[in-house]
Amino acid sequence: MISFEKKYAIKSSLQQIEQELIALGLWSYGKNRPNDKAFLSTTPFFMDTMEFHQWLEFVLIPKITVLLETQEQLPANVQIHTFAQEVYRGKWHEYKQLITKLKEFDKLFGGD
């Protein structure tokens, strides 16, 4: 069972990630949803079928939200920020806040 404190911290972290995507102009409010076939990808972060910010909006945030609501097992040792660092290599200044928020999210799951 997920403690109230951990659930609150994760929800807050997801909201911060969403807010940063909005600030960067990357949040589409559901309008830029990839087609259903894109969600069948077996590649990490669906990088072969969608942009990283789309994966955050349409895969990560909804999936973690459902896991929290249904009290299902949460992933362990999450390392999303390391992939974000690769995606935004050379653009650190522009994406620093997003990467920082993803690193904080990772820490909630035992990732560094």
C-alpha positions as CSV (number, residue, x, y, z in Angstrom):
1,M,0.0,0.0,0.0
2,I,1.3,3.4,-0.9
3,S,1.5,5.8,2.0
4,F,-0.5,9.1,1.9
5,E,2.8,11.0,2.0
6,K,4.4,9.2,-0.9
7,K,1.2,9.4,-2.9
8,Y,1.0,13.2,-2.3
9,A,4.7,13.7,-3.2
10,I,4.4,11.7,-6.4
11,K,1.2,13.6,-7.5
12,S,2.9,16.9,-6.7
13,S,5.9,15.9,-8.7
14,L,3.8,14.9,-11.7
15,Q,2.0,18.3,-11.5
16,Q,5.4,20.1,-11.4
17,I,6.5,18.2,-14.5
18,E,3.2,19.1,-16.3
19,Q,3.6,22.7,-15.3
20,E,7.2,22.8,-16.7
21,L,6.0,21.2,-20.0
22,I,3.4,23.9,-20.2
23,A,6.0,26.6,-19.5
24,L,8.2,25.1,-22.3
25,G,5.2,25.1,-24.7
26,L,5.4,21.3,-25.0
27,W,2.1,20.3,-23.2
28,S,-0.6,19.7,-25.8
29,Y,-3.6,19.4,-23.5
30,G,-4.3,16.1,-25.3
31,K,-4.4,17.6,-28.8
32,N,-1.1,16.1,-30.0
33,R,-1.9,12.6,-28.9
34,P,0.0,10.0,-31.0
35,N,-2.1,7.4,-32.8
36,D,-3.0,4.2,-31.0
37,K,-0.3,2.2,-32.9
38,A,2.4,4.5,-31.3
39,F,1.5,3.1,-27.9
40,L,2.4,-0.5,-28.9
41,S,6.1,0.3,-29.0
42,T,8.4,-1.9,-27.0
43,T,11.3,0.6,-27.3
44,P,12.1,2.5,-24.0
45,F,10.3,5.8,-23.7
46,F,8.5,4.9,-27.0
47,M,11.3,6.9,-28.6
48,D,10.6,5.2,-32.0
49,T,7.0,6.4,-32.1
50,M,6.7,9.7,-30.2
51,E,8.7,12.6,-28.9
52,F,9.9,12.5,-25.3
53,H,7.5,15.2,-24.2
54,Q,4.6,13.3,-25.7
55,W,5.7,10.2,-23.8
56,L,5.7,12.2,-20.6
57,E,2.2,13.6,-21.3
58,F,0.5,10.6,-22.7
59,V,2.3,7.6,-21.1
60,L,4.2,8.4,-17.9
61,I,1.8,10.8,-16.2
62,P,-1.4,8.9,-17.0
63,K,0.3,5.5,-16.1
64,I,1.6,6.7,-12.7
65,T,-1.7,8.4,-11.9
66,V,-3.6,5.1,-12.5
67,L,-1.1,3.2,-10.4
68,L,-1.6,5.7,-7.6
69,E,-5.4,5.6,-7.8
70,T,-5.5,1.8,-7.9
71,Q,-2.8,1.3,-5.3
72,E,-0.9,-1.0,-7.6
73,Q,2.9,-1.6,-7.4
74,L,4.9,1.4,-8.4
75,P,8.1,1.0,-10.4
76,A,11.5,1.0,-8.6
77,N,14.8,2.7,-9.5
78,V,13.3,5.1,-12.0
79,Q,15.9,6.9,-14.1
80,I,13.9,9.2,-16.4
81,H,16.1,12.3,-16.0
82,T,19.1,10.5,-17.5
83,F,17.2,9.9,-20.7
84,A,16.0,13.5,-20.6
85,Q,19.6,14.6,-20.4
86,E,20.3,12.7,-23.6
87,V,17.2,14.0,-25.4
88,Y,18.1,17.6,-24.5
89,R,21.9,17.4,-24.9
90,G,23.2,20.7,-25.9
91,K,20.0,22.5,-24.7
92,W,20.7,22.2,-21.0
93,H,19.9,25.9,-20.3
94,E,16.5,25.7,-21.9
95,Y,15.5,22.3,-20.3
96,K,17.3,22.6,-17.0
97,Q,14.1,23.0,-14.9
98,L,12.4,20.0,-16.6
99,I,15.4,17.8,-16.1
100,T,15.6,18.9,-12.5
101,K,12.0,18.1,-11.9
102,L,12.4,14.7,-13.5
103,K,15.4,14.0,-11.3
104,E,13.3,14.9,-8.2
105,F,10.6,12.5,-9.5
106,D,13.1,9.8,-10.0
107,K,14.3,10.1,-6.3
108,L,10.7,9.3,-5.2
109,F,11.2,5.8,-6.7
110,G,14.8,5.2,-5.6
111,G,16.4,6.6,-8.7
112,D,19.3,9.0,-8.5
